[in-house]
């Protein structure tokens, strides 16, 4: 990743392995959220949706990890340290996409007051993920990096649509 400063905003440019690391972070946070939300959901439809999304996150993680393993040896010499990616994740993503669902001292996530609230949290999280990815794509010039972010963006939009459809069925 390299940073190019402009008068208003720094522009961040990622390498392919950086984009995979950022994508993995988002997917792992989604997995944690959806697995725990599935356990807390009361309605079988909501439970099934959250479990489906958790399963998709697992698949995405496995795919990204396979790409990272394939690319790592070839790109490690070129990209060097990954502190810049860790700093980006800590500053721009940590607890900003999916909610922190660690809960209290017992490690349980707080109970949702209702399934509609859990769906809304999922919707808001997917919207934030889409916003982050869209911002990253706005400034990214490298085709391989754009491809990784575009692929994840498409998945996140699909998740959002599914959550919104299910929420609407509760309102109807």
Phi and psi in radians as a Rosetta constraint file:
Dihedral C 1 N 2 CA 2 C 2 CIRCULARHARMONIC -2.334 0.35
Dihedral N 2 CA 2 C 2 N 3 CIRCULARHARMONIC 2.545 0.35
Dihedral C 2 N 3 CA 3 C 3 CIRCULARHARMONIC -1.895 0.35
Dihedral N 3 CA 3 C 3 N 4 CIRCULARHARMONIC 2.327 0.35
Dihedral C 3 N 4 CA 4 C 4 CIRCULARHARMONIC -2.084 0.35
Dihedral N 4 CA 4 C 4 N 5 CIRCULARHARMONIC 2.081 0.35
Dihedral C 4 N 5 CA 5 C 5 CIRCULARHARMONIC -1.502 0.35
Dihedral N 5 CA 5 C 5 N 6 CIRCULARHARMONIC 2.363 0.35
Dihedral C 5 N 6 CA 6 C 6 CIRCULARHARMONIC -1.975 0.35
Dihedral N 6 CA 6 C 6 N 7 CIRCULARHARMONIC 3.121 0.35
Dihedral C 6 N 7 CA 7 C 7 CIRCULARHARMONIC -1.117 0.35
Dihedral N 7 CA 7 C 7 N 8 CIRCULARHARMONIC -0.664 0.35
Dihedral C 7 N 8 CA 8 C 8 CIRCULARHARMONIC -1.610 0.35
Dihedral N 8 CA 8 C 8 N 9 CIRCULARHARMONIC -0.923 0.35
Dihedral C 8 N 9 CA 9 C 9 CIRCULARHARMONIC -2.359 0.35
Dihedral N 9 CA 9 C 9 N 10 CIRCULARHARMONIC 2.514 0.35
Dihedral C 9 N 10 CA 10 C 10 CIRCULARHARMONIC -1.300 0.35
Dihedral N 10 CA 10 C 10 N 11 CIRCULARHARMONIC 2.471 0.35
Dihedral C 10 N 11 CA 11 C 11 CIRCULARHARMONIC -1.801 0.35
Dihedral N 11 CA 11 C 11 N 12 CIRCULARHARMONIC 2.222 0.35
Dihedral C 11 N 12 CA 12 C 12 CIRCULARHARMONIC -1.809 0.35
Dihedral N 12 CA 12 C 12 N 13 CIRCULARHARMONIC 2.272 0.35
Dihedral C 12 N 13 CA 13 C 13 CIRCULARHARMONIC -2.098 0.35
Dihedral N 13 CA 13 C 13 N 14 CIRCULARHARMONIC 2.218 0.35
Dihedral C 13 N 14 CA 14 C 14 CIRCULARHARMONIC -1.754 0.35
Dihedral N 14 CA 14 C 14 N 15 CIRCULARHARMONIC 2.737 0.35
Dihedral C 14 N 15 CA 15 C 15 CIRCULARHARMONIC -1.569 0.35
Dihedral N 15 CA 15 C 15 N 16 CIRCULARHARMONIC 2.931 0.35
Dihedral C 15 N 16 CA 16 C 16 CIRCULARHARMONIC -0.993 0.35
Dihedral N 16 CA 16 C 16 N 17 CIRCULARHARMONIC -0.817 0.35
Dihedral C 16 N 17 CA 17 C 17 CIRCULARHARMONIC -1.150 0.35
Dihedral N 17 CA 17 C 17 N 18 CIRCULARHARMONIC -0.525 0.35
Dihedral C 17 N 18 CA 18 C 18 CIRCULARHARMONIC -1.151 0.35
Dihedral N 18 CA 18 C 18 N 19 CIRCULARHARMONIC -0.772 0.35
Dihedral C 18 N 19 CA 19 C 19 CIRCULARHARMONIC -1.084 0.35
Dihedral N 19 CA 19 C 19 N 20 CIRCULARHARMONIC -0.651 0.35
Dihedral C 19 N 20 CA 20 C 20 CIRCULARHARMONIC -1.158 0.35
Dihedral N 20 CA 20 C 20 N 21 CIRCULARHARMONIC -0.738 0.35
Dihedral C 20 N 21 CA 21 C 21 CIRCULARHARMONIC -1.087 0.35
Dihedral N 21 CA 21 C 21 N 22 CIRCULARHARMONIC -0.759 0.35
Dihedral C 21 N 22 CA 22 C 22 CIRCULARHARMONIC -1.111 0.35
Dihedral N 22 CA 22 C 22 N 23 CIRCULARHARMONIC -0.790 0.35
Dihedral C 22 N 23 CA 23 C 23 CIRCULARHARMONIC -1.092 0.35
Dihedral N 23 CA 23 C 23 N 24 CIRCULARHARMONIC -0.733 0.35
Dihedral C 23 N 24 CA 24 C 24 CIRCULARHARMONIC -1.060 0.35
Dihedral N 24 CA 24 C 24 N 25 CIRCULARHARMONIC -0.723 0.35
Dihedral C 24 N 25 CA 25 C 25 CIRCULARHARMONIC -1.057 0.35
Dihedral N 25 CA 25 C 25 N 26 CIRCULARHARMONIC -0.835 0.35
Dihedral C 25 N 26 CA 26 C 26 CIRCULARHARMONIC -1.073 0.35
Dihedral N 26 CA 26 C 26 N 27 CIRCULARHARMONIC -0.772 0.35
Dihedral C 26 N 27 CA 27 C 27 CIRCULARHARMONIC -1.140 0.35
Dihedral N 27 CA 27 C 27 N 28 CIRCULARHARMONIC -0.705 0.35
Dihedral C 27 N 28 CA 28 C 28 CIRCULARHARMONIC -1.156 0.35
Dihedral N 28 CA 28 C 28 N 29 CIRCULARHARMONIC -0.658 0.35
Dihedral C 28 N 29 CA 29 C 29 CIRCULARHARMONIC -1.144 0.35
Dihedral N 29 CA 29 C 29 N 30 CIRCULARHARMONIC -0.713 0.35
Dihedral C 29 N 30 CA 30 C 30 CIRCULARHARMONIC -1.085 0.35
Dihedral N 30 CA 30 C 30 N 31 CIRCULARHARMONIC -0.741 0.35
Dihedral C 30 N 31 CA 31 C 31 CIRCULARHARMONIC -1.034 0.35
Dihedral N 31 CA 31 C 31 N 32 CIRCULARHARMONIC -0.834 0.35
Dihedral C 31 N 32 CA 32 C 32 CIRCULARHARMONIC -1.034 0.35
Dihedral N 32 CA 32 C 32 N 33 CIRCULARHARMONIC -0.802 0.35
Dihedral C 32 N 33 CA 33 C 33 CIRCULARHARMONIC -1.076 0.35
Dihedral N 33 CA 33 C 33 N 34 CIRCULARHARMONIC -0.894 0.35
Dihedral C 33 N 34 CA 34 C 34 CIRCULARHARMONIC -1.199 0.35
Dihedral N 34 CA 34 C 34 N 35 CIRCULARHARMONIC -0.625 0.35
Dihedral C 34 N 35 CA 35 C 35 CIRCULARHARMONIC -1.099 0.35
Dihedral N 35 CA 35 C 35 N 36 CIRCULARHARMONIC -0.800 0.35
Dihedral C 35 N 36 CA 36 C 36 CIRCULARHARMONIC -1.237 0.35
Dihedral N 36 CA 36 C 36 N 37 CIRCULARHARMONIC -0.654 0.35
Dihedral C 36 N 37 CA 37 C 37 CIRCULARHARMONIC -1.141 0.35
Dihedral N 37 CA 37 C 37 N 38 CIRCULARHARMONIC -0.634 0.35
Dihedral C 37 N 38 CA 38 C 38 CIRCULARHARMONIC -1.089 0.35
Dihedral N 38 CA 38 C 38 N 39 CIRCULARHARMONIC -0.651 0.35
Dihedral C 38 N 39 CA 39 C 39 CIRCULARHARMONIC -1.215 0.35
Dihedral N 39 CA 39 C 39 N 40 CIRCULARHARMONIC -0.518 0.35
Dihedral C 39 N 40 CA 40 C 40 CIRCULARHARMONIC -1.583 0.35
Dihedral N 40 CA 40 C 40 N 41 CIRCULARHARMONIC -0.352 0.35
Dihedral C 40 N 41 CA 41 C 41 CIRCULARHARMONIC -1.118 0.35
Dihedral N 41 CA 41 C 41 N 42 CIRCULARHARMONIC 2.509 0.35
Dihedral C 41 N 42 CA 42 C 42 CIRCULARHARMONIC -1.652 0.35
Dihedral N 42 CA 42 C 42 N 43 CIRCULARHARMONIC -0.754 0.35
Dihedral C 42 N 43 CA 43 C 43 CIRCULARHARMONIC -1.355 0.35
Dihedral N 43 CA 43 C 43 N 44 CIRCULARHARMONIC 2.297 0.35
Dihedral C 43 N 44 CA 44 C 44 CIRCULARHARMONIC -1.027 0.35
Dihedral N 44 CA 44 C 44 N 45 CIRCULARHARMONIC -0.580 0.35
Dihedral C 44 N 45 CA 45 C 45 CIRCULARHARMONIC -1.148 0.35
Dihedral N 45 CA 45 C 45 N 46 CIRCULARHARMONIC -0.725 0.35
Dihedral C 45 N 46 CA 46 C 46 CIRCULARHARMONIC -1.196 0.35
Dihedral N 46 CA 46 C 46 N 47 CIRCULARHARMONIC -0.761 0.35
Dihedral C 46 N 47 CA 47 C 47 CIRCULARHARMONIC -1.031 0.35
Dihedral N 47 CA 47 C 47 N 48 CIRCULARHARMONIC -0.780 0.35
Dihedral C 47 N 48 CA 48 C 48 CIRCULARHARMONIC -1.120 0.35
Dihedral N 48 CA 48 C 48 N 49 CIRCULARHARMONIC -0.716 0.35
Dihedral C 48 N 49 CA 49 C 49 CIRCULARHARMONIC -1.094 0.35
Dihedral N 49 CA 49 C 49 N 50 CIRCULARHARMONIC -0.842 0.35
Dihedral C 49 N 50 CA 50 C 50 CIRCULARHARMONIC -1.112 0.35
Dihedral N 50 CA 50 C 50 N 51 CIRCULARHARMONIC -0.676 0.35
Dihedral C 50 N 51 CA 51 C 51 CIRCULARHARMONIC -1.171 0.35
Dihedral N 51 CA 51 C 51 N 52 CIRCULARHARMONIC -0.683 0.35
Dihedral C 51 N 52 CA 52 C 52 CIRCULARHARMONIC -1.061 0.35
Dihedral N 52 CA 52 C 52 N 53 CIRCULARHARMONIC -0.786 0.35
Dihedral C 52 N 53 CA 53 C 53 CIRCULARHARMONIC -1.143 0.35
Dihedral N 53 CA 53 C 53 N 54 CIRCULARHARMONIC -0.677 0.35
Dihedral C 53 N 54 CA 54 C 54 CIRCULARHARMONIC -1.087 0.35
Dihedral N 54 CA 54 C 54 N 55 CIRCULARHARMONIC -0.744 0.35
Dihedral C 54 N 55 CA 55 C 55 CIRCULARHARMONIC -1.100 0.35
Dihedral N 55 CA 55 C 55 N 56 CIRCULARHARMONIC -0.706 0.35
Dihedral C 55 N 56 CA 56 C 56 CIRCULARHARMONIC -1.140 0.35
Dihedral N 56 CA 56 C 56 N 57 CIRCULARHARMONIC -0.693 0.35
Dihedral C 56 N 57 CA 57 C 57 CIRCULARHARMONIC -1.068 0.35
Dihedral N 57 CA 57 C 57 N 58 CIRCULARHARMONIC -0.719 0.35
Dihedral C 57 N 58 CA 58 C 58 CIRCULARHARMONIC -1.035 0.35
Dihedral N 58 CA 58 C 58 N 59 CIRCULARHARMONIC -0.774 0.35
Dihedral C 58 N 59 CA 59 C 59 CIRCULARHARMONIC -1.093 0.35
Dihedral N 59 CA 59 C 59 N 60 CIRCULARHARMONIC -0.755 0.35
Dihedral C 59 N 60 CA 60 C 60 CIRCULARHARMONIC -1.080 0.35
Dihedral N 60 CA 60 C 60 N 61 CIRCULARHARMONIC -0.741 0.35
Dihedral C 60 N 61 CA 61 C 61 CIRCULARHARMONIC -1.080 0.35
Dihedral N 61 CA 61 C 61 N 62 CIRCULARHARMONIC -0.800 0.35
Dihedral C 61 N 62 CA 62 C 62 CIRCULARHARMONIC -1.071 0.35
Dihedral N 62 CA 62 C 62 N 63 CIRCULARHARMONIC -0.719 0.35
Dihedral C 62 N 63 CA 63 C 63 CIRCULARHARMONIC -1.125 0.35
Dihedral N 63 CA 63 C 63 N 64 CIRCULARHARMONIC -0.814 0.35
Dihedral C 63 N 64 CA 64 C 64 CIRCULARHARMONIC -1.123 0.35
Dihedral N 64 CA 64 C 64 N 65 CIRCULARHARMONIC -0.698 0.35
Dihedral C 64 N 65 CA 65 C 65 CIRCULARHARMONIC -1.127 0.35
Dihedral N 65 CA 65 C 65 N 66 CIRCULARHARMONIC -0.665 0.35
Dihedral C 65 N 66 CA 66 C 66 CIRCULARHARMONIC -1.128 0.35
Dihedral N 66 CA 66 C 66 N 67 CIRCULARHARMONIC -0.733 0.35
Dihedral C 66 N 67 CA 67 C 67 CIRCULARHARMONIC -1.099 0.35
Dihedral N 67 CA 67 C 67 N 68 CIRCULARHARMONIC -0.740 0.35
Dihedral C 67 N 68 CA 68 C 68 CIRCULARHARMONIC -1.104 0.35
Dihedral N 68 CA 68 C 68 N 69 CIRCULARHARMONIC -0.745 0.35
Dihedral C 68 N 69 CA 69 C 69 CIRCULARHARMONIC -1.099 0.35
Dihedral N 69 CA 69 C 69 N 70 CIRCULARHARMONIC -0.668 0.35
Dihedral C 69 N 70 CA 70 C 70 CIRCULARHARMONIC -1.190 0.35
Dihedral N 70 CA 70 C 70 N 71 CIRCULARHARMONIC -0.742 0.35
Dihedral C 70 N 71 CA 71 C 71 CIRCULARHARMONIC -1.452 0.35
Dihedral N 71 CA 71 C 71 N 72 CIRCULARHARMONIC -0.479 0.35
Dihedral C 71 N 72 CA 72 C 72 CIRCULARHARMONIC -0.924 0.35
Dihedral N 72 CA 72 C 72 N 73 CIRCULARHARMONIC -0.899 0.35
Dihedral C 72 N 73 CA 73 C 73 CIRCULARHARMONIC -1.054 0.35
Dihedral N 73 CA 73 C 73 N 74 CIRCULARHARMONIC -0.694 0.35
Dihedral C 73 N 74 CA 74 C 74 CIRCULARHARMONIC -1.265 0.35
Dihedral N 74 CA 74 C 74 N 75 CIRCULARHARMONIC -0.573 0.35
Dihedral C 74 N 75 CA 75 C 75 CIRCULARHARMONIC -1.758 0.35
Dihedral N 75 CA 75 C 75 N 76 CIRCULARHARMONIC -0.226 0.35
Dihedral C 75 N 76 CA 76 C 76 CIRCULARHARMONIC -1.011 0.35
Dihedral N 76 CA 76 C 76 N 77 CIRCULARHARMONIC -0.724 0.35
Dihedral C 76 N 77 CA 77 C 77 CIRCULARHARMONIC -1.176 0.35
Dihedral N 77 CA 77 C 77 N 78 CIRCULARHARMONIC -0.601 0.35
Dihedral C 77 N 78 CA 78 C 78 CIRCULARHARMONIC -1.302 0.35
Dihedral N 78 CA 78 C 78 N 79 CIRCULARHARMONIC -0.685 0.35
Dihedral C 78 N 79 CA 79 C 79 CIRCULARHARMONIC -1.668 0.35
Dihedral N 79 CA 79 C 79 N 80 CIRCULARHARMONIC -0.390 0.35
Dihedral C 79 N 80 CA 80 C 80 CIRCULARHARMONIC 1.131 0.35
Dihedral N 80 CA 80 C 80 N 81 CIRCULARHARMONIC -2.343 0.35
Dihedral C 80 N 81 CA 81 C 81 CIRCULARHARMONIC -1.150 0.35
Dihedral N 81 CA 81 C 81 N 82 CIRCULARHARMONIC 2.579 0.35
Dihedral C 81 N 82 CA 82 C 82 CIRCULARHARMONIC -1.900 0.35
Dihedral N 82 CA 82 C 82 N 83 CIRCULARHARMONIC 0.310 0.35
Dihedral C 82 N 83 CA 83 C 83 CIRCULARHARMONIC -1.042 0.35
Dihedral N 83 CA 83 C 83 N 84 CIRCULARHARMONIC -0.628 0.35
Dihedral C 83 N 84 CA 84 C 84 CIRCULARHARMONIC -1.077 0.35
Dihedral N 84 CA 84 C 84 N 85 CIRCULARHARMONIC -0.640 0.35
Dihedral C 84 N 85 CA 85 C 85 CIRCULARHARMONIC -1.228 0.35
Dihedral N 85 CA 85 C 85 N 86 CIRCULARHARMONIC -0.767 0.35
Dihedral C 85 N 86 CA 86 C 86 CIRCULARHARMONIC -1.039 0.35
Dihedral N 86 CA 86 C 86 N 87 CIRCULARHARMONIC -0.723 0.35
Dihedral C 86 N 87 CA 87 C 87 CIRCULARHARMONIC -1.138 0.35
Dihedral N 87 CA 87 C 87 N 88 CIRCULARHARMONIC -0.701 0.35
Dihedral C 87 N 88 CA 88 C 88 CIRCULARHARMONIC -1.100 0.35
Dihedral N 88 CA 88 C 88 N 89 CIRCULARHARMONIC -0.816 0.35
Dihedral C 88 N 89 CA 89 C 89 CIRCULARHARMONIC -1.075 0.35
Dihedral N 89 CA 89 C 89 N 90 CIRCULARHARMONIC -0.812 0.35
Dihedral C 89 N 90 CA 90 C 90 CIRCULARHARMONIC -1.101 0.35
Dihedral N 90 CA 90 C 90 N 91 CIRCULARHARMONIC -0.688 0.35
Dihedral C 90 N 91 CA 91 C 91 CIRCULARHARMONIC -1.485 0.35
Dihedral N 91 CA 91 C 91 N 92 CIRCULARHARMONIC -0.580 0.35
Dihedral C 91 N 92 CA 92 C 92 CIRCULARHARMONIC -1.942 0.35
Dihedral N 92 CA 92 C 92 N 93 CIRCULARHARMONIC -0.333 0.35
Dihedral C 92 N 93 CA 93 C 93 CIRCULARHARMONIC -2.091 0.35
Dihedral N 93 CA 93 C 93 N 94 CIRCULARHARMONIC -0.616 0.35
Dihedral C 93 N 94 CA 94 C 94 CIRCULARHARMONIC -0.986 0.35
Dihedral N 94 CA 94 C 94 N 95 CIRCULARHARMONIC 2.076 0.35
Dihedral C 94 N 95 CA 95 C 95 CIRCULARHARMONIC 1.059 0.35
Dihedral N 95 CA 95 C 95 N 96 CIRCULARHARMONIC 0.315 0.35
Dihedral C 95 N 96 CA 96 C 96 CIRCULARHARMONIC -1.914 0.35
Dihedral N 96 CA 96 C 96 N 97 CIRCULARHARMONIC -0.234 0.35
Dihedral C 96 N 97 CA 97 C 97 CIRCULARHARMONIC -1.814 0.35
Dihedral N 97 CA 97 C 97 N 98 CIRCULARHARMONIC -1.171 0.35
Dihedral C 97 N 98 CA 98 C 98 CIRCULARHARMONIC -1.715 0.35
Dihedral N 98 CA 98 C 98 N 99 CIRCULARHARMONIC 2.529 0.35
Dihedral C 98 N 99 CA 99 C 99 CIRCULARHARMONIC -1.173 0.35
Dihedral N 99 CA 99 C 99 N 100 CIRCULARHARMONIC 2.669 0.35
Dihedral C 99 N 100 CA 100 C 100 CIRCULARHARMONIC -1.251 0.35
Dihedral N 100 CA 100 C 100 N 101 CIRCULARHARMONIC 1.993 0.35
Dihedral C 100 N 101 CA 101 C 101 CIRCULARHARMONIC -2.012 0.35
Dihedral N 101 CA 101 C 101 N 102 CIRCULARHARMONIC 0.517 0.35
Dihedral C 101 N 102 CA 102 C 102 CIRCULARHARMONIC -1.195 0.35
Dihedral N 102 CA 102 C 102 N 103 CIRCULARHARMONIC -0.575 0.35
Dihedral C 102 N 103 CA 103 C 103 CIRCULARHARMONIC 1.349 0.35
Dihedral N 103 CA 103 C 103 N 104 CIRCULARHARMONIC -2.697 0.35
Dihedral C 103 N 104 CA 104 C 104 CIRCULARHARMONIC -1.376 0.35
Dihedral N 104 CA 104 C 104 N 105 CIRCULARHARMONIC -2.912 0.35
Dihedral C 104 N 105 CA 105 C 105 CIRCULARHARMONIC -1.066 0.35
Dihedral N 105 CA 105 C 105 N 106 CIRCULARHARMONIC -0.442 0.35
Dihedral C 105 N 106 CA 106 C 106 CIRCULARHARMONIC -1.403 0.35
Dihedral N 106 CA 106 C 106 N 107 CIRCULARHARMONIC -0.033 0.35
Dihedral C 106 N 107 CA 107 C 107 CIRCULARHARMONIC 1.404 0.35
Dihedral N 107 CA 107 C 107 N 108 CIRCULARHARMONIC 0.048 0.35
Dihedral C 107 N 108 CA 108 C 108 CIRCULARHARMONIC -1.531 0.35
Dihedral N 108 CA 108 C 108 N 109 CIRCULARHARMONIC 2.584 0.35
Dihedral C 108 N 109 CA 109 C 109 CIRCULARHARMONIC -1.325 0.35
Dihedral N 109 CA 109 C 109 N 110 CIRCULARHARMONIC 2.637 0.35
Dihedral C 109 N 110 CA 110 C 110 CIRCULARHARMONIC -1.100 0.35
Dihedral N 110 CA 110 C 110 N 111 CIRCULARHARMONIC 2.568 0.35
Dihedral C 110 N 111 CA 111 C 111 CIRCULARHARMONIC -1.169 0.35
Dihedral N 111 CA 111 C 111 N 112 CIRCULARHARMONIC 2.428 0.35
Dihedral C 111 N 112 CA 112 C 112 CIRCULARHARMONIC -1.339 0.35
Dihedral N 112 CA 112 C 112 N 113 CIRCULARHARMONIC 2.561 0.35
Dihedral C 112 N 113 CA 113 C 113 CIRCULARHARMONIC -1.206 0.35
Dihedral N 113 CA 113 C 113 N 114 CIRCULARHARMONIC -0.448 0.35
Dihedral C 113 N 114 CA 114 C 114 CIRCULARHARMONIC -2.859 0.35
Dihedral N 114 CA 114 C 114 N 115 CIRCULARHARMONIC 2.915 0.35
Dihedral C 114 N 115 CA 115 C 115 CIRCULARHARMONIC -1.129 0.35
Dihedral N 115 CA 115 C 115 N 116 CIRCULARHARMONIC -0.557 0.35
Dihedral C 115 N 116 CA 116 C 116 CIRCULARHARMONIC -1.094 0.35
Dihedral N 116 CA 116 C 116 N 117 CIRCULARHARMONIC -0.630 0.35
Dihedral C 116 N 117 CA 117 C 117 CIRCULARHARMONIC -1.163 0.35
Dihedral N 117 CA 117 C 117 N 118 CIRCULARHARMONIC -0.719 0.35
Dihedral C 117 N 118 CA 118 C 118 CIRCULARHARMONIC -1.107 0.35
Dihedral N 118 CA 118 C 118 N 119 CIRCULARHARMONIC -0.743 0.35
Dihedral C 118 N 119 CA 119 C 119 CIRCULARHARMONIC -1.082 0.35
Dihedral N 119 CA 119 C 119 N 120 CIRCULARHARMONIC -0.726 0.35
Dihedral C 119 N 120 CA 120 C 120 CIRCULARHARMONIC -1.117 0.35
Dihedral N 120 CA 120 C 120 N 121 CIRCULARHARMONIC -0.700 0.35
Dihedral C 120 N 121 CA 121 C 121 CIRCULARHARMONIC -1.071 0.35
Dihedral N 121 CA 121 C 121 N 122 CIRCULARHARMONIC -0.729 0.35
Dihedral C 121 N 122 CA 122 C 122 CIRCULARHARMONIC -1.113 0.35
Dihedral N 122 CA 122 C 122 N 123 CIRCULARHARMONIC -0.743 0.35
Dihedral C 122 N 123 CA 123 C 123 CIRCULARHARMONIC -1.088 0.35
Dihedral N 123 CA 123 C 123 N 124 CIRCULARHARMONIC -0.838 0.35
Dihedral C 123 N 124 CA 124 C 124 CIRCULARHARMONIC -1.068 0.35
Dihedral N 124 CA 124 C 124 N 125 CIRCULARHARMONIC -0.672 0.35
Dihedral C 124 N 125 CA 125 C 125 CIRCULARHARMONIC -1.147 0.35
Dihedral N 125 CA 125 C 125 N 126 CIRCULARHARMONIC -0.774 0.35
Dihedral C 125 N 126 CA 126 C 126 CIRCULARHARMONIC -1.132 0.35
Dihedral N 126 CA 126 C 126 N 127 CIRCULARHARMONIC -0.669 0.35
Dihedral C 126 N 127 CA 127 C 127 CIRCULARHARMONIC -1.091 0.35
Dihedral N 127 CA 127 C 127 N 128 CIRCULARHARMONIC -0.737 0.35
Dihedral C 127 N 128 CA 128 C 128 CIRCULARHARMONIC -1.138 0.35
Dihedral N 128 CA 128 C 128 N 129 CIRCULARHARMONIC -0.696 0.35
Dihedral C 128 N 129 CA 129 C 129 CIRCULARHARMONIC -1.074 0.35
Dihedral N 129 CA 129 C 129 N 130 CIRCULARHARMONIC -0.781 0.35
Dihedral C 129 N 130 CA 130 C 130 CIRCULARHARMONIC -1.080 0.35
Dihedral N 130 CA 130 C 130 N 131 CIRCULARHARMONIC -0.726 0.35
Dihedral C 130 N 131 CA 131 C 131 CIRCULARHARMONIC -1.098 0.35
Dihedral N 131 CA 131 C 131 N 132 CIRCULARHARMONIC -0.801 0.35
Dihedral C 131 N 132 CA 132 C 132 CIRCULARHARMONIC -1.066 0.35
Dihedral N 132 CA 132 C 132 N 133 CIRCULARHARMONIC -0.835 0.35
Dihedral C 132 N 133 CA 133 C 133 CIRCULARHARMONIC -1.130 0.35
Dihedral N 133 CA 133 C 133 N 134 CIRCULARHARMONIC -0.676 0.35
Dihedral C 133 N 134 CA 134 C 134 CIRCULARHARMONIC -1.106 0.35
Dihedral N 134 CA 134 C 134 N 135 CIRCULARHARMONIC -0.737 0.35
Dihedral C 134 N 135 CA 135 C 135 CIRCULARHARMONIC -1.115 0.35
Dihedral N 135 CA 135 C 135 N 136 CIRCULARHARMONIC -0.724 0.35
Dihedral C 135 N 136 CA 136 C 136 CIRCULARHARMONIC -1.101 0.35
Dihedral N 136 CA 136 C 136 N 137 CIRCULARHARMONIC -0.706 0.35
Dihedral C 136 N 137 CA 137 C 137 CIRCULARHARMONIC -1.195 0.35
Dihedral N 137 CA 137 C 137 N 138 CIRCULARHARMONIC -0.531 0.35
Dihedral C 137 N 138 CA 138 C 138 CIRCULARHARMONIC -1.002 0.35
Dihedral N 138 CA 138 C 138 N 139 CIRCULARHARMONIC -0.676 0.35
Dihedral C 138 N 139 CA 139 C 139 CIRCULARHARMONIC -1.797 0.35
Dihedral N 139 CA 139 C 139 N 140 CIRCULARHARMONIC -0.092 0.35
Dihedral C 139 N 140 CA 140 C 140 CIRCULARHARMONIC -1.513 0.35
Dihedral N 140 CA 140 C 140 N 141 CIRCULARHARMONIC 2.284 0.35
Dihedral C 140 N 141 CA 141 C 141 CIRCULARHARMONIC -1.805 0.35
Dihedral N 141 CA 141 C 141 N 142 CIRCULARHARMONIC -0.476 0.35
Dihedral C 141 N 142 CA 142 C 142 CIRCULARHARMONIC -1.273 0.35
Dihedral N 142 CA 142 C 142 N 143 CIRCULARHARMONIC 2.212 0.35
Dihedral C 142 N 143 CA 143 C 143 CIRCULARHARMONIC -1.075 0.35
Dihedral N 143 CA 143 C 143 N 144 CIRCULARHARMONIC -0.734 0.35
Dihedral C 143 N 144 CA 144 C 144 CIRCULARHARMONIC -1.138 0.35
Dihedral N 144 CA 144 C 144 N 145 CIRCULARHARMONIC -0.675 0.35
Dihedral C 144 N 145 CA 145 C 145 CIRCULARHARMONIC -1.216 0.35
Dihedral N 145 CA 145 C 145 N 146 CIRCULARHARMONIC -0.768 0.35
Dihedral C 145 N 146 CA 146 C 146 CIRCULARHARMONIC -1.027 0.35
Dihedral N 146 CA 146 C 146 N 147 CIRCULARHARMONIC -0.701 0.35
Dihedral C 146 N 147 CA 147 C 147 CIRCULARHARMONIC -1.066 0.35
Dihedral N 147 CA 147 C 147 N 148 CIRCULARHARMONIC -0.750 0.35
Dihedral C 147 N 148 CA 148 C 148 CIRCULARHARMONIC -1.110 0.35
Dihedral N 148 CA 148 C 148 N 149 CIRCULARHARMONIC -0.839 0.35
Dihedral C 148 N 149 CA 149 C 149 CIRCULARHARMONIC -1.158 0.35
Dihedral N 149 CA 149 C 149 N 150 CIRCULARHARMONIC -0.671 0.35
Dihedral C 149 N 150 CA 150 C 150 CIRCULARHARMONIC -1.128 0.35
Dihedral N 150 CA 150 C 150 N 151 CIRCULARHARMONIC -0.682 0.35
Dihedral C 150 N 151 CA 151 C 151 CIRCULARHARMONIC -1.087 0.35
Dihedral N 151 CA 151 C 151 N 152 CIRCULARHARMONIC -0.812 0.35
Dihedral C 151 N 152 CA 152 C 152 CIRCULARHARMONIC -1.161 0.35
Dihedral N 152 CA 152 C 152 N 153 CIRCULARHARMONIC -0.691 0.35
Dihedral C 152 N 153 CA 153 C 153 CIRCULARHARMONIC -1.017 0.35
Dihedral N 153 CA 153 C 153 N 154 CIRCULARHARMONIC -0.754 0.35
Dihedral C 153 N 154 CA 154 C 154 CIRCULARHARMONIC -1.080 0.35
Dihedral N 154 CA 154 C 154 N 155 CIRCULARHARMONIC -0.725 0.35
Dihedral C 154 N 155 CA 155 C 155 CIRCULARHARMONIC -1.125 0.35
Dihedral N 155 CA 155 C 155 N 156 CIRCULARHARMONIC -0.748 0.35
Dihedral C 155 N 156 CA 156 C 156 CIRCULARHARMONIC -1.143 0.35
Dihedral N 156 CA 156 C 156 N 157 CIRCULARHARMONIC -0.674 0.35
Dihedral C 156 N 157 CA 157 C 157 CIRCULARHARMONIC -1.124 0.35
Dihedral N 157 CA 157 C 157 N 158 CIRCULARHARMONIC -0.644 0.35
Dihedral C 157 N 158 CA 158 C 158 CIRCULARHARMONIC -1.145 0.35
Dihedral N 158 CA 158 C 158 N 159 CIRCULARHARMONIC -0.747 0.35
Dihedral C 158 N 159 CA 159 C 159 CIRCULARHARMONIC -1.072 0.35
Dihedral N 159 CA 159 C 159 N 160 CIRCULARHARMONIC -0.791 0.35
Dihedral C 159 N 160 CA 160 C 160 CIRCULARHARMONIC -1.030 0.35
Dihedral N 160 CA 160 C 160 N 161 CIRCULARHARMONIC -0.812 0.35
Dihedral C 160 N 161 CA 161 C 161 CIRCULARHARMONIC -1.054 0.35
Dihedral N 161 CA 161 C 161 N 162 CIRCULARHARMONIC -0.738 0.35
Dihedral C 161 N 162 CA 162 C 162 CIRCULARHARMONIC -1.112 0.35
Dihedral N 162 CA 162 C 162 N 163 CIRCULARHARMONIC -0.746 0.35
Dihedral C 162 N 163 CA 163 C 163 CIRCULARHARMONIC -1.147 0.35
Dihedral N 163 CA 163 C 163 N 164 CIRCULARHARMONIC -0.742 0.35
Dihedral C 163 N 164 CA 164 C 164 CIRCULARHARMONIC -1.141 0.35
Dihedral N 164 CA 164 C 164 N 165 CIRCULARHARMONIC -0.702 0.35
Dihedral C 164 N 165 CA 165 C 165 CIRCULARHARMONIC -1.074 0.35
Dihedral N 165 CA 165 C 165 N 166 CIRCULARHARMONIC -0.779 0.35
Dihedral C 165 N 166 CA 166 C 166 CIRCULARHARMONIC -1.150 0.35
Dihedral N 166 CA 166 C 166 N 167 CIRCULARHARMONIC -0.716 0.35
Dihedral C 166 N 167 CA 167 C 167 CIRCULARHARMONIC -1.080 0.35
Dihedral N 167 CA 167 C 167 N 168 CIRCULARHARMONIC -0.735 0.35
Dihedral C 167 N 168 CA 168 C 168 CIRCULARHARMONIC -1.083 0.35
Dihedral N 168 CA 168 C 168 N 169 CIRCULARHARMONIC -0.620 0.35
Dihedral C 168 N 169 CA 169 C 169 CIRCULARHARMONIC -1.164 0.35
Dihedral N 169 CA 169 C 169 N 170 CIRCULARHARMONIC -0.456 0.35
Dihedral C 169 N 170 CA 170 C 170 CIRCULARHARMONIC -1.326 0.35
Dihedral N 170 CA 170 C 170 N 171 CIRCULARHARMONIC -0.558 0.35
Dihedral C 170 N 171 CA 171 C 171 CIRCULARHARMONIC -1.334 0.35
Dihedral N 171 CA 171 C 171 N 172 CIRCULARHARMONIC -0.462 0.35
